[in-house]
Amino acid sequence: MRHKVELVARAIHKAQDQELSWDGESTASKKRFREYARNAIHLLGEDIGVLLLALEETTVGKRVEDPRAAVSSMSVADSQAT
């Protein structure tokens, strides 16, 4: 349940286009977003599964894609330099 709350809280934070990154937010602010997330999970009930699956895939995709994107960018820069 904790992982679900964290995923939804971060998604709500990002959707609100906050000035600070999640890691830059205060403990009180993170606590508020987690409360919003708990409420959303409770209200959506079983339907939250689709949202969580999409959030999980996005989160995993970013972790997997970022290193490749960095390597691809470096490869392009290297090929342009020669």
C-alpha positions, 0 to 999 in steps of 0.5 A, a space after each residue: 500500500 505504501 508504494 501505491 501511495 507514493 506513486 500516486 502522490 508523486 503523480 499528483 505532485 507532477 500533475 500540479 506542475 510544482 516549482 520544486 521537484 518531489 525531492 525538493 518538497 518539504 516533509 509537510 508538503 509530501 505528507 499533504 500529497 500522500 494524503 491526497 493520494 490515499 483519498 484518491 486510492 480510496 475513492 477509485 477503489 478497484 479502478 486505481 489498478 489501471 492508474 497504478 499500472 500506468 504509473 508503474 510502467 512510466 516510472 520503470 520506463 524512465 529508469 530504463 530509458 534514461 541510460 539509453 538516452 544518455 548513451 544515444 546522445 553521447 554516440 550522436 555527439 561523438 559521431 558529429 565530432 568526427 
